[in-house]
Amino acid sequence: MKLIDVRNVTLKYDNNIALKNISFSVDKKEFIGVLGPNGAGKSSLFKVILGILKPQNGEVRISEKTNISYVSQSVSFDKSFPIKVIDVVMMGFLEKRIRFLRGYSRKENDKAYSVMKKLGIIDLKDRQIGELSGGQLQKVLIARALVSDPHVILLDEPTASLDTDAKTEIFELLKELNSNMAIILVSHNLNMVCKYIDKALIIDREIVYYGEPDDEGIGQVFDSYAS
Ligand SMILES: Nc1ncnc2c1ncn2[C@@H]1O[C@H](COP(=O)(O)OP(=O)(O)OP(=O)(O)O)[C@@H](O)[C@H]1O
């Protein structure tokens, strides 16, 4: 069975259709790029997959025991907020902590350290998050999503505010993570993502393209809204 099966999903906000009859699936270790113009419904699609929004029609089936993590669009925050990198990464365990009303375990602490090492941010663990570069902050947010050992990770424009080098570094990191987990990533930049993804899902409320990123037809579809 597929990890995630999105079937004929239609989502409306009041009477406005944000997603119309969307169907696609996610296999183990598949890398899917979700592209589309502003307001195309990309973030709404993530919210439906995460169960935050319930579609008026259709359904999202998630195979049993599939653990999904989410990295949201970079949000602005108070740079002087006194929270350290390690605290942000440990927040990946917050749900369990609240559910079981307990502190973090030793095992969780070790896991956070091993993920930070893997992502090359262990030296930043005691740094205030307001003192990080955009690329470093993005890695911290990815680390937070990884500590729960997800089978699928959803990322909403993780490289939007980064320069080209930092973008490439994040994509190379995602490529490495992809050997272990499926990735669904929202992006506006087909050229940037096409060499990493297995499939492109281009939406403009409805699906306008779903297939290989190097198929001949894709450039034309993409140019029609990107220009
Ligand atoms: N909470 C909401 N209430 C009403 N309409 C909404 C809400 N959230 C999104 N929309 C509308 O739904 C449509 C899809 O929005 P969504 O944020 O999913 O698009 P997007 O593709 O992620 O856009 P962007 O690339 O600009 O981030 C837009 O027309 C938006 O205005």
The ligand as a Tripos MOL2 file, in Angstrom:
@<TRIPOS>MOLECULE
LIG
   31    33     1     0     0
SMALL
NO_CHARGES

@<TRIPOS>ATOM
      1 N1         -8.2510   30.2660    6.0080 N.pl3     1 LIG1
      2 C1         -8.6720   30.6280    4.7980 C.ar      1 LIG1
      3 N2         -9.9010   31.1610    4.6270 N.ar      1 LIG1
      4 C2        -10.3520   31.5180    3.3970 C.ar      1 LIG1
      5 N3         -9.6390   31.3670    2.2620 N.ar      1 LIG1
      6 C3         -8.4060   30.8360    2.3800 C.ar      1 LIG1
      7 C4         -7.8550   30.4430    3.6390 C.ar      1 LIG1
      8 N4         -6.5980   29.9430    3.4400 N.ar      1 LIG1
      9 C5         -6.3760   30.0330    2.1130 C.ar      1 LIG1
     10 N5         -7.4480   30.5640    1.4730 N.ar      1 LIG1
     11 C6         -7.5900   30.7860    0.0310 C.3       1 LIG1
     12 O1         -7.4490   29.5290   -0.6160 O.3       1 LIG1
     13 C7         -6.6840   29.6680   -1.8060 C.3       1 LIG1
     14 C8         -5.4490   28.7510   -1.7230 C.3       1 LIG1
     15 O2         -4.5680   29.2530   -0.7150 O.3       1 LIG1
     16 P1         -3.2210   28.4970   -0.3110 P.3       1 LIG1
     17 O3         -2.6060   29.2670    0.8040 O.co2     1 LIG1
     18 O4         -3.5010   27.0710   -0.1140 O.co2     1 LIG1
     19 O5         -2.3810   28.6960   -1.6580 O.3       1 LIG1
     20 P2         -0.8040   28.4990   -1.9160 P.3       1 LIG1
     21 O6         -0.6870   27.8000   -3.2250 O.co2     1 LIG1
     22 O7         -0.1730   27.8570   -0.7380 O.co2     1 LIG1
     23 O8         -0.3480   30.0100   -2.0790 O.3       1 LIG1
     24 P3          1.1220   30.6990   -1.9000 P.3       1 LIG1
     25 O9          2.0080   30.1580   -2.9770 O.co2     1 LIG1
     26 O10         0.7910   32.1480   -2.1000 O.co2     1 LIG1
     27 O11         1.5940   30.4000   -0.4960 O.co2     1 LIG1
     28 C9         -6.3490   31.1450   -1.9440 C.3       1 LIG1
     29 O12        -7.2990   31.7420   -2.7860 O.3       1 LIG1
     30 C10        -6.4810   31.6620   -0.5090 C.3       1 LIG1
     31 O13        -6.8630   33.0050   -0.5040 O.3       1 LIG1
@<TRIPOS>BOND
     1     1     2 1
     2     2     3 ar
     3     2     7 ar
     4     3     4 ar
     5     4     5 ar
     6     5     6 ar
     7     6     7 ar
     8     6    10 ar
     9     7     8 ar
    10     8     9 ar
    11     9    10 ar
    12    10    11 1
    13    11    12 1
    14    11    30 1
    15    12    13 1
    16    13    14 1
    17    13    28 1
    18    14    15 1
    19    15    16 1
    20    16    17 2
    21    16    18 1
    22    16    19 1
    23    19    20 1
    24    20    21 2
    25    20    22 1
    26    20    23 1
    27    23    24 1
    28    24    25 2
    29    24    26 1
    30    24    27 1
    31    28    29 1
    32    28    30 1
    33    30    31 1
@<TRIPOS>SUBSTRUCTURE
     1 LIG1         1 GROUP 0 **** ****
